[in-house]
Amino acid sequence: MAAALVLAGAPAASAAEAEPSVRVIASGLDNPRGIAIGNHGWLYVAEAGRGGAGPCIDNGLEGERQCLGASAALTAIPPRLDRGAKPHRVVTGLPSLAAEDGSSAIGLHDISPDGPGLVATIGGAYDLGTRTLLGPGARLMGHVVSLHPGVRGGAVKPIADLNAYEEAKNPDQGDPGSLIGSNPYGILATPFGAFATDPGANDLLMVTKSGKISTAAVFHARMVPSPSPPPSAEIPMQAVPMTVTRGPDGALYVGELTGFPFVKGAARVWRIAPDQAPQVYATGFTNIIDIAFDRRGRLLVLQISKEGLGAGDPNGALIRVDVERGAERTELAEGKLTSPGGVAVGADGAIYVTNKSIFAGGGEVLRIYA
């Protein structure tokens, strides 16, 4: 039975009432994105890197020059930092495509524990032609891979090429504004493989352990008012599904970033149950970058931008939604988040957030008790 929809107009609780404790437990990271709890309480962070010396491309979508390097990495944070152990990189040398100042990198995007290792997404170089142009250093871009930090040097094994799947299938074809484009992001390990979001392709894909890819869901564009005159004009806004997690009811939940013009309050959370069409579960968010559920089954929604990516305001937001209390919404760590990138919940209830996720050398991991 589907859970009740969470309404956008639900009452919001004051962030001050919660008085959360916020502590920086790691810093100096390069574009930190997804974060996950591994074996024995270790934290793992996906660093998208800072690009490198090239080859370089001119990204027409963003209007900037981007250069390739082998600077993306998986970082491990020990559970007891008070015993002298420090965060350290356990897998290095992964492809990273970034602006010339190292910001806004495309690289290791998300991770999900899978037995002794992890499955991960490495972002795409937009399309196969661009990936080829970037040369052999970009060959793992657009892939789901396995990572084994316990292996000397950090073994990396490609599982599935999502860039190639988009080129061949283009599941959202027919949508207004649809183009061939792929940039894998969110990942969720399962006993049979993984689910991965491809925000560039507007879909959720299922990947078996042998690398077979199939389409689990497509998230269609919506027509929204154009930010440019005439005022009556409408343009398509892509869904841009960024993140996938499993809820306490066993269903999958997917969060939207939304594309240009990044309408404030337009991002949604979808619920996907077996043999059912995707249903909108929660609305009224802005530029969702990650979602999770806490130990009490409350939804945590991480917004990379609080006002919308088009507003130029780097402040993000972490919203807790309590369905049992009438979908009450509480903003946690208000004023503490700057372009956050990922969220995870520890066994003790602590919430971990990657912060300053689009900056080279300035990224952080925050531990929040609320």
C-alpha positions in Angstrom: 0.0 0.0 0.0 1.4 3.4 -1.0 2.4 5.8 1.8 0.4 9.0 2.1 1.6 11.9 0.0 3.5 14.6 1.8 2.0 17.9 1.1 4.0 21.0 0.2 2.0 23.1 2.6 2.7 21.1 5.7 3.7 23.1 8.8 7.3 23.8 9.4 9.0 23.5 12.8 11.6 26.0 13.8 15.2 25.0 13.3 16.1 26.7 16.6 13.9 24.3 18.5 16.1 21.3 17.6 19.3 23.0 18.5 21.4 20.6 16.5 25.1 20.0 17.2 27.2 20.5 14.1 30.9 19.5 13.9 33.4 19.4 11.0 35.0 16.0 11.0 36.9 16.2 7.7 38.1 19.1 5.6 40.3 19.8 2.6 38.3 17.6 0.3 37.9 18.0 -3.5 34.3 18.4 -4.5 32.9 15.8 -2.0 29.6 14.3 -3.0 28.0 11.0 -1.9 28.7 9.7 1.6 28.0 6.2 3.0 28.4 4.2 6.2 30.6 1.2 5.6 31.7 -1.8 7.7 32.4 -1.2 11.4 31.2 2.4 11.3 33.7 3.7 8.8 32.5 6.6 6.6 33.3 6.7 2.9 33.2 9.8 0.9 33.1 10.2 -2.9 35.5 13.0 -4.0 34.7 14.1 -7.6 38.3 15.5 -7.7 39.6 18.7 -9.2 40.2 17.8 -12.8 43.7 18.1 -14.1 46.0 19.2 -16.9 43.8 17.9 -19.7 42.7 17.1 -22.4 40.2 20.0 -22.1 36.8 20.7 -23.6 34.6 23.8 -23.9 31.4 22.8 -22.2 28.7 24.7 -24.1 26.1 23.7 -21.5 27.9 25.6 -18.7 29.9 28.0 -20.8 33.2 27.1 -19.3 36.4 25.2 -20.1 36.8 21.8 -18.3 39.9 19.8 -18.1 40.5 16.1 -17.3 42.7 14.6 -14.6 43.0 11.5 -12.5 42.1 13.3 -9.2 38.8 11.8 -8.1 39.1 9.5 -5.1 37.4 7.5 -2.4 38.1 8.8 1.1 37.7 6.8 4.3 36.9 8.4 7.7 37.5 6.2 10.8 34.8 5.9 13.4 36.9 7.2 16.2 38.8 10.3 15.2 39.7 10.9 18.9 42.2 8.0 18.7 44.6 9.7 16.3 43.3 8.2 13.1 42.7 10.6 10.3 40.6 10.7 7.1 42.6 9.3 4.2 42.2 8.4 0.6 41.9 4.6 0.0 41.1 4.6 -3.8 42.8 7.2 -6.0 43.5 8.0 -9.7 39.9 8.0 -10.8 38.8 10.3 -13.7 37.7 13.9 -12.9 36.6 16.6 -15.3 36.5 20.1 -13.7 36.7 23.8 -14.4 40.2 25.1 -14.6 40.1 26.2 -11.0 39.1 22.7 -10.0 35.5 23.5 -9.1 32.2 21.8 -10.1 33.9 18.6 -10.9 32.4 15.5 -12.6 34.0 12.4 -11.2 33.2 9.9 -8.4 29.7 10.9 -7.6 28.1 8.4 -5.3 28.8 5.2 -3.4 26.9 2.4 -1.8 28.3 -0.4 0.4 28.2 -3.8 -1.2 29.7 -6.6 0.9 33.3 -5.9 1.6 33.5 -3.2 -1.1 31.3 -0.5 -2.6 29.5 0.2 -5.9 29.9 3.7 -7.2 29.0 6.0 -10.1 31.5 7.9 -12.1 29.9 10.8 -13.9 29.7 11.0 -17.6 31.5 13.2 -20.1 28.0 14.2 -21.6 28.1 11.7 -24.5 30.3 9.0 -26.0 31.8 11.4 -28.6 33.1 13.7 -25.9 34.4 10.8 -23.8 36.3 9.6 -26.9 37.7 13.1 -27.4 39.0 13.2 -23.8 41.1 10.1 -24.5 41.9 6.9 -22.5 41.9 8.7 -19.2 38.2 9.2 -19.5 37.3 5.5 -20.2 35.6 4.9 -16.8 33.5 8.1 -17.1 29.8 7.3 -17.3 30.2 3.9 -15.6 28.9 2.1 -12.6 32.0 0.5 -11.0 33.0 -1.5 -8.0 35.6 -0.3 -5.5 37.6 -2.4 -3.1 39.5 -0.1 -0.7 40.9 -3.2 1.1 42.9 -4.2 -2.0 46.3 -2.7 -2.2 46.1 0.4 -4.4 42.2 0.3 -4.3 40.9 -2.1 -7.0 38.5 -0.5 -9.5 36.4 -2.7 -11.8 33.9 -1.4 -14.4 30.5 -3.0 -14.2 28.2 -1.1 -16.7 28.5 1.7 -19.2 25.6 4.0 -18.6 26.8 6.5 -21.2 26.6 3.8 -23.9 23.1 2.7 -22.7 21.8 6.3 -23.1 23.3 6.5 -26.5 21.6 3.3 -27.6 18.3 3.6 -25.8 17.6 7.3 -24.9 14.7 6.3 -22.6 13.2 9.8 -22.2 13.1 10.4 -26.0 9.9 12.2 -27.0 10.0 14.6 -24.0 10.2 18.2 -24.9 13.9 19.3 -24.8 15.1 15.8 -24.7 18.7 15.3 -25.9 21.2 12.5 -25.8 23.1 13.1 -22.6 24.3 11.0 -19.7 25.9 11.8 -16.3 25.4 9.0 -13.8 25.0 10.2 -10.2 23.0 8.3 -7.4 23.7 4.7 -6.6 22.0 2.1 -4.4 23.4 -1.4 -4.0 21.0 -4.4 -3.9 21.6 -8.1 -3.5 21.2 -8.5 -7.2 23.2 -5.5 -8.5 22.3 -1.8 -8.1 20.0 1.0 -9.0 21.6 4.1 -10.5 20.1 7.5 -11.4 21.2 9.2 -14.6 20.2 12.9 -14.2 21.5 13.6 -17.7 19.2 11.0 -19.2 16.3 11.6 -16.7 16.0 8.0 -15.7 16.5 5.4 -13.0 18.4 2.3 -14.3 18.8 -1.2 -12.9 22.2 -2.8 -13.2 22.8 -6.5 -12.6 26.1 -7.7 -11.1 27.0 -9.0 -14.5 26.5 -5.5 -16.0 23.2 -5.8 -17.8 21.3 -2.5 -17.8 17.5 -2.0 -18.0 15.3 1.0 -17.5 13.4 1.0 -14.1 11.7 4.4 -14.5 11.7 7.6 -16.6 11.1 11.0 -15.1 9.4 13.3 -17.6 9.9 17.0 -18.3 7.3 19.6 -17.2 6.3 22.8 -18.8 7.0 25.8 -16.6 6.9 29.6 -17.1 9.9 31.0 -19.0 12.1 33.3 -17.0 12.4 35.4 -20.1 9.7 37.5 -21.9 7.0 37.1 -23.0 5.4 36.3 -19.6 2.9 33.8 -21.1 5.7 31.6 -22.7 6.5 28.2 -21.2 9.6 26.0 -21.6 10.3 22.4 -20.6 12.0 21.8 -17.3 13.8 18.5 -17.0 13.3 16.3 -13.9 17.1 15.6 -13.4 16.8 12.7 -10.9 19.9 12.8 -8.7 19.5 10.4 -5.9 18.0 7.0 -5.0 17.5 5.3 -1.6 15.3 2.6 -0.1 12.6 3.6 2.3 11.6 1.8 5.5 8.7 0.3 3.6 11.0 -1.3 1.1 10.1 1.0 -1.8 12.6 3.0 -3.8 12.6 6.8 -3.4 14.1 9.2 -5.9 14.8 12.9 -5.5 14.8 15.5 -8.3 17.3 18.3 -8.8 15.2 19.8 -11.7 16.8 21.5 -14.6 16.8 25.1 -15.9 15.1 27.4 -15.0 15.5 25.8 -11.5 12.1 26.8 -10.2 12.1 27.3 -6.5 9.9 24.7 -4.7 9.4 22.6 -7.8 11.6 19.6 -6.9 9.9 16.4 -5.9 10.5 13.0 -4.2 9.2 10.0 -6.0 8.2 6.6 -4.6 8.7 3.5 -6.8 7.2 0.2 -5.7 7.5 -3.1 -7.6 5.0 -3.4 -10.4 3.7 0.1 -9.9 4.1 3.3 -11.8 6.2 5.9 -10.0 4.2 8.1 -7.7 5.0 11.6 -6.4 5.6 11.2 -2.6 6.7 14.6 -1.5 6.7 18.1 -3.1 7.8 21.6 -2.5 11.6 21.2 -2.4 14.3 23.1 -4.3 17.2 21.4 -6.1 17.4 18.1 -4.3 20.9 16.7 -4.3 20.4 13.7 -1.9 17.8 12.0 0.3 17.9 9.5 3.1 15.7 8.2 5.9 16.7 8.5 9.6 16.3 5.7 12.2 12.7 6.7 12.9 11.7 6.5 9.3 11.7 10.3 8.7 12.6 11.5 5.3 15.8 13.7 5.1 15.9 15.9 2.0 19.2 17.7 1.2 19.0 20.7 -1.1 22.1 21.9 -2.8 20.5 25.3 -3.0 17.9 26.8 -0.7 16.8 29.6 -3.1 17.4 27.8 -6.4 20.5 27.3 -8.5 19.6 30.3 -10.6 19.6 32.7 -7.6 23.4 32.6 -7.1 23.0 31.9 -3.4 25.3 29.1 -2.1 23.2 28.3 1.0 21.8 24.8 1.1 19.2 23.2 3.3 18.6 19.9 5.1 14.9 19.3 5.6 13.5 16.6 7.9 9.9 15.5 7.0 7.9 13.7 9.8 4.9 12.0 8.2 3.6 10.8 11.6 3.4 14.5 12.7 1.3 15.7 9.7 4.3 15.9 7.4 5.9 18.5 9.7 9.1 19.9 8.2 12.1 20.9 10.2 15.2 22.6 8.8 18.3 21.1 10.4 21.7 22.9 10.8 20.2 26.1 9.3 22.8 28.5 8.0 25.6 25.9 8.2 25.3 24.3 4.8 27.1 25.7 1.7 26.3 23.8 -1.6 26.0 20.5 0.3 26.4 17.2 -1.7 25.4 14.1 0.2 23.7 12.8 3.3 23.9 9.6 5.3 22.7 8.4 8.7 24.9 6.6 11.3 23.9 3.8 13.6 23.8 6.2 16.5 21.4 8.5 14.6 24.1 11.0 13.7 23.6 12.7 10.3 26.6 13.1 8.0 26.6 15.7 5.3 29.2 16.5 2.7 29.5 20.3 2.6 31.0 22.7 0.0 30.6 20.0 -2.5 31.5 22.0 -5.6 34.9 23.4 -4.4 38.4 22.0 -4.8 40.3 21.7 -1.5 37.4 23.4 0.5 35.1 20.4 0.9 34.0 19.2 4.3 32.1 16.5 6.1 29.8 17.6 8.9 28.4 15.5 11.7 25.0 16.7 12.9 23.1 15.5 15.9 19.5 16.8 15.9 
